Amino acid sequence: MDTTMHAVRGHRRGGPEVLAYEEAPRPVPGDGEVLVEVRSAAITPGELTWDATWTDSLQPGGRPRLPAIPAKEVAGVLAEGPGAGDEVFGLIPFTMDGAAAEFTVVPAGVLAPKPAGLGFEEAAALALAGLTAWQGLVRHGGLRKGGRVLVHGAAGGVGSLAVQVAAALDAEVIGTAGPDSLDFVRELGAARVVDYRNERFEDLVEDVDVVLDTVGGEVQQRSWQVLRDSGVLVSVVSPPAAPGQGGPRGTFFVVEPDQDGLVELSRLVEAGRLTVPVDQVVPLSGTAAAYAALDRRGRRGKIVLRVS
């Protein structure tokens, strides 16, 4: 058996400039883990700034874990052991090496069967963004059938899936997007799209049950104005500071690996209620450039690495 593979690794903490495409040891699974032959991996804005990408902790102060392999969203084939040959996808725990490699080791309990009819690139793009949308809207937002939801950044990796998940839950969906993405977001299922460059959403939207904030900053703060008293502002950017006592509440969360959530997303895919936008596909050797491209405005969906 070959004991090496090609991978992208950072030997010191930093941005895209520290990532090198090189030969690396092939990982060996431990108890409760499986070896995945990676076909595709997806990447996320801000990932190279996370403490967990480089250390053994989600918080500052963890022990360095170098050289580190990025890209926590994986789709591939089980390489050995029970289920060998099965096509799977999932979100890798953030304090483990990622999927920017020909092989990766993953806890068996975080993977799910790849949705029927979905390619590896789309499946990788679904893992983190789809779970973020599902957990944000359903688990943290409590969105119910007939509710009204405002999705900020509705054309992005998380937002484009959140619009579809909310529509599949029979919610009324409003999205914010740039002028070049308005039709795209409508096609995803939004009943209304606000052009954030030329319109103020708080002048056009009211009585919202859930706001899903993928933008942060002053957009997050302005969002309190559109919520019902019973509403909730869910942010994946920073903890929302409520303007006063009573009224709507705010919550911040970090997406977690979630096998049950992946199964729910797969059901939506297989029912034709969820498609996965992919903005760009690059080879594994182009990983550093792909991370640099995450800062480009106007992306529609995820950037994906084609590994095998």
C-alpha positions in Angstrom: 0.0 0.0 0.0 1.2 3.5 -0.9 2.2 5.4 2.3 2.3 8.9 0.7 -0.2 11.2 -1.1 -0.4 14.6 -2.5 -1.8 17.3 -0.2 -1.9 21.0 0.5 -0.3 21.9 3.8 0.6 25.0 5.8 3.8 24.6 7.8 3.1 27.8 9.6 0.0 29.8 10.4 -1.0 32.4 7.8 -3.1 33.0 4.7 -3.1 31.5 1.2 0.6 32.4 0.8 1.7 29.7 3.4 -0.1 26.8 1.6 2.1 24.4 -0.4 1.0 21.6 -2.7 3.4 18.7 -1.8 3.9 15.1 -1.0 2.7 14.1 2.5 2.2 10.9 4.6 -1.0 9.1 3.9 -3.1 9.2 7.2 -4.0 6.1 9.1 -7.5 5.9 10.7 -7.8 5.3 14.4 -10.7 3.8 16.5 -14.0 5.1 15.2 -12.4 6.7 12.2 -12.5 5.9 8.5 -10.2 6.7 5.6 -11.8 8.6 2.8 -10.4 8.8 -0.7 -11.2 12.5 -1.4 -12.8 13.3 -4.8 -13.8 17.0 -3.9 -13.3 19.4 -1.1 -14.9 22.8 -0.5 -13.4 25.8 1.2 -14.9 28.6 3.3 -14.1 32.3 3.8 -12.2 33.0 6.9 -11.1 29.4 7.3 -7.4 30.2 7.4 -8.0 32.7 10.3 -9.7 30.1 12.5 -7.7 28.9 15.5 -8.9 25.4 14.9 -7.4 25.3 11.4 -3.9 25.4 13.0 -4.3 24.1 16.6 -6.1 21.5 18.6 -8.7 24.0 20.0 -11.6 26.1 18.7 -10.4 28.9 21.0 -7.1 30.8 21.2 -4.4 29.1 23.2 -4.5 25.6 21.7 -1.4 23.6 20.9 -0.1 24.0 17.3 -1.1 21.3 14.9 1.4 21.7 12.1 1.7 21.1 9.2 -2.0 21.5 8.8 -4.3 20.5 5.9 -7.2 22.9 5.3 -10.7 22.4 3.7 -13.2 20.9 6.1 -15.9 19.9 3.6 -15.4 16.5 1.9 -17.0 14.3 -0.6 -15.4 11.0 -1.6 -15.3 7.2 -1.3 -14.6 5.1 1.7 -11.2 3.6 1.0 -11.0 0.6 3.2 -12.9 -1.4 5.9 -16.6 -1.8 6.3 -18.5 0.1 3.5 -15.4 0.4 1.3 -16.5 1.8 -2.0 -19.5 3.7 -0.6 -19.8 7.4 -1.7 -20.0 9.7 1.3 -19.9 13.4 2.2 -19.6 15.4 5.4 -18.1 18.1 7.5 -14.8 17.3 9.1 -14.4 18.5 12.8 -12.5 21.7 12.7 -9.6 20.6 14.9 -8.7 17.7 12.5 -6.8 17.9 9.2 -9.1 18.7 6.3 -9.8 17.4 2.8 -7.3 19.3 0.6 -5.5 16.0 0.1 -5.9 12.7 -1.8 -6.9 11.0 1.5 -8.3 12.2 4.8 -9.3 10.5 8.1 -12.8 11.4 9.4 -14.9 10.2 12.4 -17.3 7.7 10.9 -20.2 9.3 12.7 -20.0 12.6 10.8 -20.4 11.2 7.3 -23.6 10.4 5.4 -24.3 8.8 2.0 -23.8 11.1 -0.8 -27.2 12.2 -2.2 -28.3 10.2 -5.2 -27.8 12.2 -8.4 -25.5 14.8 -6.8 -21.9 15.0 -8.1 -18.9 15.0 -5.7 -18.3 18.7 -6.3 -21.8 19.7 -5.3 -21.8 17.3 -2.4 -18.6 18.8 -1.0 -20.2 22.3 -1.4 -23.3 21.2 0.4 -21.6 20.0 3.6 -20.7 23.1 5.7 -22.9 25.6 3.9 -25.9 23.3 4.0 -25.5 22.4 7.6 -25.0 26.1 8.5 -28.3 26.9 6.7 -30.2 24.0 8.3 -28.9 24.5 11.8 -29.3 28.3 11.7 -32.9 28.3 10.4 -34.3 25.2 12.1 -32.3 24.5 15.2 -31.4 28.0 16.3 -34.1 30.0 14.5 -37.0 27.7 15.1 -38.3 28.5 11.6 -41.7 26.9 11.0 -44.0 26.5 8.0 -45.5 29.8 7.0 -42.9 31.9 8.7 -41.1 34.8 7.2 -37.3 34.8 6.9 -34.7 37.3 5.8 -31.4 35.9 4.5 -28.5 38.3 4.2 -25.9 37.4 1.6 -28.5 35.3 -0.2 -26.3 34.6 -3.3 -23.3 33.3 -1.3 -22.4 29.8 -0.2 -24.5 29.7 2.9 -27.2 32.1 1.8 -28.0 30.4 -1.5 -28.7 27.2 0.4 -30.6 28.9 3.2 -33.0 30.5 0.7 -33.8 27.0 -0.7 -34.0 25.3 2.7 -36.4 28.0 4.0 -38.5 27.8 0.8 -38.6 24.0 1.2 -40.0 24.6 4.7 -42.8 26.6 3.1 -41.5 29.9 4.6 -41.8 33.2 2.8 -38.2 34.0 1.9 -36.7 37.5 1.4 -33.0 37.8 0.4 -30.5 40.6 0.1 -28.0 40.4 -2.8 -26.0 42.6 -5.2 -27.6 43.9 -8.4 -26.1 41.1 -10.5 -27.5 38.3 -8.4 -31.2 39.4 -7.9 -32.6 37.0 -10.5 -30.4 34.2 -9.3 -31.8 34.5 -5.8 -35.3 34.7 -7.1 -34.7 31.5 -9.0 -33.6 29.8 -5.7 -37.0 30.5 -4.3 -37.0 33.9 -2.7 -40.3 35.7 -2.9 -38.5 39.1 -2.8 -34.9 40.2 -3.2 -33.5 43.5 -2.0 -30.6 45.1 -3.8 -28.3 45.9 -0.9 -26.3 48.4 -2.9 -29.2 50.6 -3.9 -32.0 49.8 -1.3 -32.2 49.7 2.5 -33.8 46.4 3.5 -35.3 47.9 6.7 -37.3 50.3 4.6 -38.9 47.5 2.6 -39.2 44.5 5.0 -41.0 44.0 8.3 -42.5 41.4 10.6 -39.8 38.9 10.0 -39.6 35.7 12.2 -36.0 34.8 11.5 -33.1 36.8 10.2 -30.1 34.7 9.1 -27.1 37.0 9.1 -24.0 36.0 7.1 -22.7 39.5 6.7 -22.4 41.0 10.2 -21.4 44.6 11.1 -24.0 47.4 10.5 -26.1 45.0 8.5 -26.6 42.9 11.5 -27.4 45.8 13.7 -30.0 47.2 11.3 -31.7 43.8 11.2 -33.3 44.3 14.6 -35.7 46.8 13.0 -37.4 44.2 10.7 -38.0 41.5 13.4 -41.2 40.7 15.1 -41.1 40.9 18.9 -41.1 37.1 18.9 -38.4 36.9 16.2 -34.8 35.8 16.4 -31.6 37.2 14.7 -29.3 34.3 14.0 -25.7 35.2 13.1 -22.8 33.1 11.9 -20.5 36.1 12.0 -20.6 37.5 15.5 -22.8 37.5 18.6 -25.7 40.0 18.0 -26.1 42.8 20.6 -29.8 43.3 21.3 -30.9 47.0 21.3 -32.8 46.6 24.6 -34.6 44.3 27.0 -37.6 42.3 25.7 -38.5 42.0 22.0 -36.6 39.8 19.6 -33.6 37.8 20.7 -30.3 37.2 19.1 -28.0 34.2 18.9 -24.6 33.3 17.4 -23.5 29.8 16.5 -20.7 27.9 14.9 -21.8 25.1 12.6 -21.1 21.5 13.9 -20.7 18.2 12.1 -24.1 16.7 12.0 -24.9 13.4 10.4 -28.7 13.8 10.9 -28.6 17.2 9.3 -26.8 15.8 6.3 -29.5 13.2 5.9 -32.2 15.9 6.0 -30.3 17.9 3.4 -30.0 14.8 1.2 -33.7 14.3 1.4 -34.3 17.8 0.1 -31.8 17.2 -2.7 -33.4 13.9 -3.7 -36.9 15.5 -3.6 -35.7 18.2 -6.1 -36.1 20.9 -3.5 -32.4 21.8 -3.1 -29.7 22.4 -5.7 -26.1 23.3 -4.8 -24.6 26.3 -6.6 -20.9 25.9 -7.3 -19.1 29.2 -8.3 -15.8 27.8 -9.3 -13.9 24.4 -9.4 -10.1 24.4 -9.2 -7.5 21.6 -9.1 -6.0 20.6 -5.8 -2.7 22.2 -6.9 -4.5 25.6 -7.2 -5.7 25.6 -3.6 -3.8 28.7 -2.5 -5.3 30.7 -5.4 -8.7 29.4 -4.5 -8.5 30.7 -1.0 -7.4 34.1 -2.3 -10.4 34.1 -4.6 -12.8 33.8 -1.6 -12.5 37.5 -1.1 -14.0 38.2 -4.5 -17.4 39.9 -4.3 -20.3 38.6 -6.3 -19.6 34.9 -5.9 -22.6 32.6 -6.5 -22.1 29.5 -4.3 -19.0 27.8 -3.1 -15.5 27.4 -4.5 -14.6 23.7 -4.7 -11.3 21.8 -5.1 -11.2 18.9 -7.5 -9.0 16.4 -5.9 -9.4 13.1 -7.8 
